[in-house]
Amino acid sequence: MLDSNLFQYTGTTLSCEEVNLEVLAGTFGTPLFVTSARSLIESYRAFERAFDTLPHFTCYSVKANYNLSVIRTLAELGCGCDINSGGELYRALQAGVSPSRIIFAGVGKKPEEIAYALESGVLMLKAESLSELKAIDRIAGEHGKTASVAIRINPNVTAETHPYITTGDSKEKFGIDEAELPEVFALIRQLKHLTLIGLDMHIGSQIFDPEYYVAATMKLLTLLNTAKAMGFALEFLDIGGGFPVTYDPLKPATPIQHFADKLIPMLLPAGITVIFEPGRYLVANASVLLTRILYKKRNHTGKEFFVVDAGMTELIRPALYQSHHEIQTVTRHDNTIVADVVGPVCESSDFFARQRAIGDAGEGELLAVMSSGAYAAVMSSNYNGRLRPAEVMVNGSEVKLVRKRETYEQLVQNELLEELE
Ligand SMILES: Cc1ncc(COP(=O)(O)O)c(C=O)c1O
């Protein structure tokens, strides 16, 4: 069982909430991302329930899925936003999120992005270097503002996850080393256009063991005491995102309550508002990628392939991180075959599954690539001249198109065919 059960067979056909996926593919075409609004709401509520007794503020990490309707669904429940660029700030504002509920992360913010955030009035910028602190101070001064900042600490905790998504290790680019903090605090005292309001960390993504959070939070709490002793009145301790979800039923994610049970007793005595930045946890299991089987083929070794109309351009996680996604036939099949599910892109890494037992669906039938809500549509590309897919959101029996499929015209709209002399 995946974390969300809002994709279920009704009779012989897979549905999202009360809507048949076959009908959606017929109406909107494929590849198609289908998101369950109820799943988003349930995941957010489960997170809030777990941390209920801790004064906290949850900021959805927009990078996981920046569709405006996804952001708005979560914001309407009271969730803030964690953003990583001017573009994500623009998206959050367009979705109707109040700037006072937006926090700005990122190791390489450009001056114009810092200015945009300050002019918008975001709750805080999270600074990741001495140079960035100076830049924020200078830009705030130029704009007649005082910037509220948190310092992102690199706690030097190596969380066990895919190496591409560990971020709290001192060999990575993220955050400021503990050893640098005396210099940072001294600098902040001198800067006239900054107020230090928090400390921040984010140790990685898809972290199954709460002990990594415990180790890193302990470091953050020690640094909080140091900062307080130096006279800084901090309001926030941001412990980042990274909470895990189940992609593979054989490897179920640690329930969120286990993280809460470890963290709340540590954080409560600090008497501070804790910020969480879950991304994947809120959205991963809320969407599927619907794709149609174009061709089936068998090679001379007897190996079977399903060639489908979606590929790494829509969901790059298997190619990038060798990640597992469950694949279900939209029409239930009792017989299975072992096959590779591959896309149309001209790369050998363009696959969704290798040697997987899958319902023996025929050409023209639909597959649902499960748990495709996080780091999927946001990482889509036009490689091979592919059109980014449409996205729909389902709420009960209601269906809304929340992103149109791209067109060939859009593929070339920013290009200028200038004659060279
Ligand atoms: C600073 C920061 N916060 C939050 C997140 C969200 O992580 P996750 O989707 O694993 O919860 C990320 C992901 O990279 C991040 O870089």
The ligand as a Gaussian input file, in Angstrom:
#p B3LYP/6-31G(d) Opt

LIG

0 1
 C       15.934000      23.795000       1.721000
 C       14.985000      22.712000       1.408000
 N       13.877000      22.591000       2.145000
 C       12.966000      21.616000       1.898000
 C       13.155000      20.710000       0.880000
 C       12.099000      19.667000       0.643000
 O       12.580000      18.385000       0.779000
 P       11.570000      17.162000       0.749000
 O       10.826000      17.245000      -0.529000
 O       12.420000      15.958000       0.821000
 O       10.676000      17.306000       1.940000
 C       14.308000      20.782000       0.092000
 C       14.545000      19.806000      -0.981000
 O       15.525000      19.756000      -1.642000
 C       15.242000      21.823000       0.350000
 O       16.347000      21.951000      -0.380000

